[in-house]
Amino acid sequence: MEKFEINAVEMTRQIRDKHYEQTKNMSRAERLAFYREQARLMNIKAEQILKAKREREHA
């Protein structure tokens, strides 16, 4: 199996930079709505991943 490495510091910096560019001109309320929406989408994605994992384990 191929080894997969994650550079967490670099990944975190890239995410922060991207979010800064997306939110730099937003009001506080707009930023809050942005992050809430991002969290909602991530929760959906996480649930889909867990569901697929459970299905593979029971297949």
Sequence and secondary structure as in RCSB ss.txt:
>XXXX:A:sequence
MEKFEINAVEMTRQIRDKHYEQTKNMSRAERLAFYREQARLMNIKAEQILKAKREREHA
>XXXX:A:secstr
       HHHHHHHHHHHHHHHHTT  HHHHHHHHHHHHHHHHHHHHHHHHHHHHHHT 
